[in-house]
Amino acid sequence: MNQQSDHARSTGGLPAHCTAKLRSLVTSEIFDALCYQVTFKGMRVCSPFVPQHGEAVELTVYPPDIGGRPSEPFVTRVEVVACTQIRQGQLYELTVNIVSNTPTPPKPKGFRRG
């Protein structure tokens, strides 16, 4: 683990992050998540989801609004390469690699991010 992750864990906080939804491609269950340390190859994800090593999952990332205008969600398929328990049975830090991007579906009328 890097120093920033260790500091975040020890202080109970997380580095700057985006909210997300993680969907298991095995069970179709959906979990709330936080994404941070995003790079063009992958990111770290905190979620109550416990995957298998190498499991592919769908991740929808909701970037922050820019200049008061809502940003479009980013939908991608990722592969889990590491999973570290943060709070037993409650929260796990996943290291994921981006496998492929999928087009963002159009928002239904009246859509509000929640």
N, C-alpha and C positions, 0 to 999 in steps of 0.2 A: 504494500500500500504506500501511497505517497504521503508526504507530510501534510498536505492540505486535507486529505480524507481523514487522517489521524486526528488533526486538530478539530475538524467538524464533528467527529464522533465524540471526542473528549469534551467538547463544549456543548454537545446536545443540539448543535445547529448544522446547517448544510451550507455549502457554498452557493452562490447565485444559481438559480435553477428555473426550470419551466415545469408547469404541471403537465401531466400526461395520463393516458389510459393505456394499459397493457392488456392485450388479449391473447390468451393461450390458444395456439392453433390445434392443441390436442383436445382440450375440454370446452373451448369457446368461452370460458369464464373471463370476466373483465375485472381488472384491479386498478385502483388509483395508483399513481406513481409520480415521482419527481425525477426529472432528468437534469444532470449537470455534468460538467467537464465534457461538453459536446465537442467533438472534432469531426472532420470529414469522414473518418473511418469508423467511429463508434462513440460511445458515451457511457456514463455510469447512471444507473437507475436505482432508486430506492422504492421498494414496494413490499407488500405483505406476500407477494407471489414467490413460491419456491420452485424453480424450474429444475429440469434435468440438465446436466452439462451438455452443451451442444444443441439444446432445444431451440427451435425457431419460434419466435413470437411476433405478433404484430404490435407496433408501438405507434400511438398517435400523440404527437407532441404539440402542445398549445403554446406558441411563443408569446411573449408579452406584447401588449398593444404598443404601437409606435405612433407617437404624436397624436394620441387620442383616437387613433383608428385601429380597429381590430385586425389582428394578423391572422392569416389562414393557417389552419392546423397542418402539420407535416406528418404524413402516414408512411411508415417504413416497416420492413420486415428485418428483424435483427436476430442474431445468433448469440446465445448466452455462452460466454467463455469463462466466467467466474461468478461465484455467489458467496458472499460473506454475511454471516448473521450479525445484525446490529443489536436488535432486541429480540431475545428468544421467543420464537413463535409469533412475532408481531411484525418485524421489519428486517428486510434483507437488502444488501447493496449488490446489485448485479453489474458486471462489466459486460457490455454487449458490443458486438461488431455489426455494422450495417451491412445487410446482405443485398437488399434491393429496395427501391422506392416504389410506392404505388401512388397513382394519382389521387389527389384529395377529392373526395366526393363533393358534389355541390351541396351547399347548405340549404336545408328546407326553409321555406318562407317562415318568418317569425323566429328564426334560430337565435338563441341566446346562449352563450357559453356559460356553464354553471359550475 
